[in-house]
Each structure stands twice: as C-alpha cells, then as structure tokens.
Amino acid sequence: MTKSAKPATIAAHAAGALDPQSGGVVPALQPSTTFYRDASYTPIRSDNIYARDNSDNLRQAEEVLRQLEGAAETLLFPSGMAAIAAMFRTLPNGATAVLQSGIYWGTTEWVRDFCNRRQIKLIEAEADDLLATANAQSPDLVFIETPSNPWLETVDIRSLANASDATLVVDATAATPILTRALDHGAEIVMHSATKAINGHSDVLAGVLSTAAPEAQIWQNIRLDRKTAGAILGPFEAWLLTRAMRTLPLRVERMSQNAQALAEYLLSHNKVADVFYPGLPHHKGHAIAQRQMTGGYGSLLSVLIEGGREDALRVVSRLELFLRATSLGGVESLVEHRHTIEPHTGIPENLIRVSVGIEDINDLIADWTQALED
Ligand SMILES: *Cc1c(COP(=O)(O)O)cnc(C)c1O
C-alpha cells in the first residue's frame, strides 16, 4: 500500500495481500508447517523454512496491523495473554515493573504470579498515580491499559512516555489501532487482544505486539521468544484475521457511534446510577480520551444500576439482544455481570459491563428500555 493510504483503505485491501499464483483477489490459505528445498538444498523461499518461525498468512495479517498501527514491526501471538507473557518473559530476574491497577483481570493475575516466581519487583499503581510511581521507582517496564477494562480509566500515554526511561507497554485493546495509535503517543510497544474488536467476529483467539523500535533489545528478545518458545498464531487463524480486519475501521466506527448513543441514553435513565464511558463529558478520563482517541471512544462501557446485585442481575436476565457472555469488541452486543465472574476484584455488585456491537441503535436502546422497566 502507498505510504499515505488511510486505515479504511489499508484494511479493505488487506495491505495489498493477493494470491499471485491463482490471480485471486484474496490471499490463499497456506497451512504447510514445512517448506521444501531444491536439489542444491536451497530453500525455495528463504523466508519460509518452518511454520513456527513464520508463514505467509501470518505475515499478511501482521502487515495489515503494522500499517494500521504505524509500526516498524508487528508480531502475532495465539492469544492476547500469550503476547503479554512473551513480553514479560524478556524481563531479567530482579527487574522492577509497574502495572496499572484495575485492568483486565487475566493480565493482573498472570503478571502477579509470574513476577512472584521470577523475583521481579511488581508495583501496582492506580491510573492517576502511574506518573508519580514511575518517577519514584525507576522501573524497567511500565504496563498500562487505556481505556481500561472494566472501569474505562484513561491514561495519558505521552506524559508517561516523556516522564520515564522505562519501556512503556500499552494494552490498547479497547481502543483498537483505529481509535488510538499508541506508538504515535510515545509507547515503545503496543499490545492488543486481537480476539476482541480487531477480529470482531468472536471466532479467532489472537494477540499482537507492535513497536516503532525493532532494534531495541526487548523487541529482539520478544521475537526470539516467539520463535523458540513457539507461541505463534496458526495460518488459518491469521487468514481469518486478515479477512475480518477488512471491515475493522467500519465496525469500530459503528460500534463507537452505538456505544456513545447508548451511554448517553443510559446515563439519562432514572434506573441507572452512573455510566463509565470515555465519550461522556462527565467521565473522569474524558479530557485525556479527547486528546488521545480519534474517531470515537470504542465499544466498551460499564453501567451502575440503581440498587444492588439483584437489580443488576434482573436487568441482565431480561436483555434479549445483549447476549450474556464475556469478551468484547464483537459485532454482536454482549453484557457481563462482572461480580459473578470475578467477585475478588472488588467490583460493585450493581455493575454491568457492556460491549456494544454493530446492530441498529434503535433496537439496542429498545432492549435496554424493556429490561429496565419495573
Ligand atoms: C481479552 C483481553 C486480554 C487478553 O486477551 P486474550 O486474547 O483473551 O488472551 C488482554 N487485555 C485486554 C484489555 C483484554 O480485553
């Protein structure tokens, strides 16, 4: 793709992936795990030796994400957690890491356990305290998530990048590369669970890391870790991901519009105590989100229902379009009663997390209207 191509163009054309062999406008799926050599023992293609190193379908999906992210290099992993783990595994024993509090629970759980086993000093800090903590502790690595899940806290990537020499890693899953290009704001590595909006059809598990500085030691170590430890995305998943990403900008645009409209509706409803969404002016992180996010505020929001556990569960049980399931960023809307899933994280019993899909907004609002009735 030309360097000036816009996200919608990059995505629709899958960054130029075609099938030169058949002339297909869609790249072929090539599932081979190994690649043959000619009679002089020279590989037919020097970049295709064994599928744990790389494969054409993987490179095609990575190229779309690399261009969308404005990155120098992108690596896909078999899940978001595999990407996070590959990155943390590069830390030496005795290192210091700062982790944002109140983020995706799977990250917190794994990072705590890993740092404990590896004598890595782990400091957890609220979004508002990250800057002061990074300054006071001189960590090797700072890991943040913006907007965060499920509180939709926003962190100013630029001010954190400027303030600290630490490797700044940003989980931008809820923003997608369409709404926030974290590397442009100074992050060294940006991570996404591609399982969420990037794939968007709730049928591929994948994770991705991108960097603007592939020569950095940490990135070299991540690349080597993926190849030698083997946490690599399979060709079929990569092919599905490339297919799904053709509509990523469209989906994100519609999901953000729907989420904004639903957030405003719910905030005005007398059965709703509060709504957490970066696109709402009263939201704590709205000013940062306005600076850092372009084209919308994403598909994720959390709602506090007036009352307690029973009131929230009643609403959740009455919703018909919003499927009761975990995860986010898919074309279908989902709801989750977080306290049932993770009671130990201090989540309020009246909180409902909502992932808004691409359905007609009038149908989505009507569903909440009936679910909130007496
Ligand atoms: C889902 C998610 C992850 C983990 O990704 P998986 O693909 O499920 O392994 C990490 N961070 C955030 C913000 C997520 O939503």
The ligand as an SDF file (V2000), in Angstrom:
LIG
                    3D

 15 15  0  0  0  0  0  0  0  0999 V2000
   -9.2050  -10.0170   26.4080 C   0  0  0  0  0  0  0  0  0  0  0  0
   -8.1570   -9.0940   26.8680 C   0  0  0  0  0  0  0  0  0  0  0  0
   -6.8310   -9.5400   27.0860 C   0  0  0  0  0  0  0  0  0  0  0  0
   -6.4300  -10.9790   26.9060 C   0  0  0  0  0  0  0  0  0  0  0  0
   -6.5650  -11.3860   25.5680 O   0  0  0  0  0  0  0  0  0  0  0  0
   -6.8920  -12.9040   25.1550 P   0  0  0  0  0  0  0  0  0  0  0  0
   -6.9150  -12.8160   23.6610 O   0  0  0  0  0  0  0  0  0  0  0  0
   -8.2010  -13.2730   25.7630 O   0  0  0  0  0  0  0  0  0  0  0  0
   -5.7700  -13.7510   25.6650 O   0  0  0  0  0  0  0  0  0  0  0  0
   -5.9040   -8.6020   27.4860 C   0  0  0  0  0  0  0  0  0  0  0  0
   -6.2300   -7.3140   27.6900 N   0  0  0  0  0  0  0  0  0  0  0  0
   -7.4850   -6.8600   27.5000 C   0  0  0  0  0  0  0  0  0  0  0  0
   -7.7850   -5.4180   27.7290 C   0  0  0  0  0  0  0  0  0  0  0  0
   -8.4910   -7.7310   27.0850 C   0  0  0  0  0  0  0  0  0  0  0  0
   -9.7310   -7.2720   26.9110 O   0  0  0  0  0  0  0  0  0  0  0  0
  1  2  1  0
  2  3  1  0
  2 14  2  0
  3  4  1  0
  3 10  2  0
  4  5  1  0
  5  6  1  0
  6  7  2  0
  6  8  1  0
  6  9  1  0
 10 11  1  0
 11 12  2  0
 12 13  1  0
 12 14  1  0
 14 15  1  0
M  END
$$$$
